[in-house]
Amino acid sequence: MGKTADLTAVQKAIIDTLKREGKTQKEISERIGCSQSAVSRHLSGKSVGRKKCGKKRCTTRRGDRTLRKIVEKDRFQTLGDLRKQWTESGVETSRATVHRRVLLNQKQRQKRLTWATEKQHWTVAQWSKVLFSDESKFCMSFGNQGARVWRKTGEKEMPKCLKSSVKYPQSVMVWGAMSAAGVGPLCFIKGRVNAASYQEILEHFMLPSAEKLYGDEDFVFQHDLAPAHSAKTTGKWFTDHGITVLNWPANSPDLNPIENLWDIVKRKLRDARPNTLDELKAAIEASWASITPQQCHRLIASMPPWTELLQLNLHICKCYCCCFL
């Protein structure tokens, strides 16, 4: 029989904590989902120096340095462009790996790893109970839509990190929600979103979405860590309404399946080419309404293998931040 994977840093920390609390090795192993012998090896120090096992790191430090040079040459490249040039330099990897290497800092990576560890055994049925939500901006100026720059802290004003654009392009901000059963009604947001306005969105659009997609069944709500979302008054709103909120790691839009739906809508808008804001809103609503429950279910069904892959591939490296212009 092959050797089992080494304990993660998170699992080791949990083992140490539970041991101090007086838990037995059997109780600890059941709590974190590993073998009792693995717990015993860690506590006795015998796990130190074991030969590495599990998934091998897919890039070298030298390869990571090559990627940083590619990023520094042109900060406005897409993930696809970065991956293509990295591949041409001799590093075969996926878009997801490129994303991990350039976007997240060490603390965020650790939180994503903890989150993936907690969710690694979730089934499609459990993910189907989650109502995913997000806001997205839709611009009339499609040539400038989605521009990003890769930069480190302190490089904000560097000429290489600046790009001309339409100063005030016409745009709309949209809130939406989806689950394995389909999509909910869209909310076109006026002005900036604060805690009070976000709670209005929850009251008039999230609750109807939950009613449409779940009826009387229980569900778990997902949103990111935007200030309006994490405000104390918003937390109280969820408590008062008896709604459970899914814990979510920072800077992780790639984990949210609704991002795929926004991408579908934006691709359709590039073909529609609306000329006014009313036409833009109508096109967004039509594209959103055309999304089928089957499409949503396929996205939710991808969550279990995605969280497993995330847990296997998270590594610590020097990172850039990606900023929307």
Stockholm file with secondary structure:
# STOCKHOLM 1.0

chainA/1-325         MGKTADLTAVQKAIIDTLKREGKTQKEISERIGCSQSAVSRHLSGKSVGRKKCGKKRCTTRRGDRTLRKIVEKDRFQTLGDLRKQWTESGVETSRATVHRRVLLNQKQRQKRLTWATEKQHWTVAQWSKVLFSDESKFCMSFGNQGARVWRKTGEKEMPKCLKSSVKYPQSVMVWGAMSAAGVGPLCFIKGRVNAASYQEILEHFMLPSAEKLYGDEDFVFQHDLAPAHSAKTTGKWFTDHGITVLNWPANSPDLNPIENLWDIVKRKLRDARPNTLDELKAAIEASWASITPQQCHRLIASMPPWTELLQLNLHICKCYCCCFL
#=GR chainA/1-325 SS CCCCCCCCHHHHHHHHHHHHTTCCHHHHHHHHTSCHHHHHHHHHTTTTTCCCCSSCCSSCHHHHHHHHHHHHHCTTCCHHHHHHHHHHTTCCCCHHHHHHHHHCCHHHHHHHHHHHHHHTTCCHHHHTTEEEEEEEEEESCGGGTTCEEEECTTCTTCGGGCCCCCSSCCEEEEEEEEETTEECCCEEECSCCCHHHHHHHIIIIIHHHHHHHHTTSCCEEECCCCHHHHCHHHHHHHHHTTCEECCCCTTCGGGCTHHHHHHHHHHHHHHHCCCSHHHHHHHHHHHHHTCCHHHHHHHHHTHHHHHHHHHHHCCCCCCCEEEEC
#=GC SS_cons         CCCCCCCCHHHHHHHHHHHHTTCCHHHHHHHHTSCHHHHHHHHHTTTTTCCCCSSCCSSCHHHHHHHHHHHHHCTTCCHHHHHHHHHHTTCCCCHHHHHHHHHCCHHHHHHHHHHHHHHTTCCHHHHTTEEEEEEEEEESCGGGTTCEEEECTTCTTCGGGCCCCCSSCCEEEEEEEEETTEECCCEEECSCCCHHHHHHHIIIIIHHHHHHHHTTSCCEEECCCCHHHHCHHHHHHHHHTTCEECCCCTTCGGGCTHHHHHHHHHHHHHHHCCCSHHHHHHHHHHHHHTCCHHHHHHHHHTHHHHHHHHHHHCCCCCCCEEEEC
//
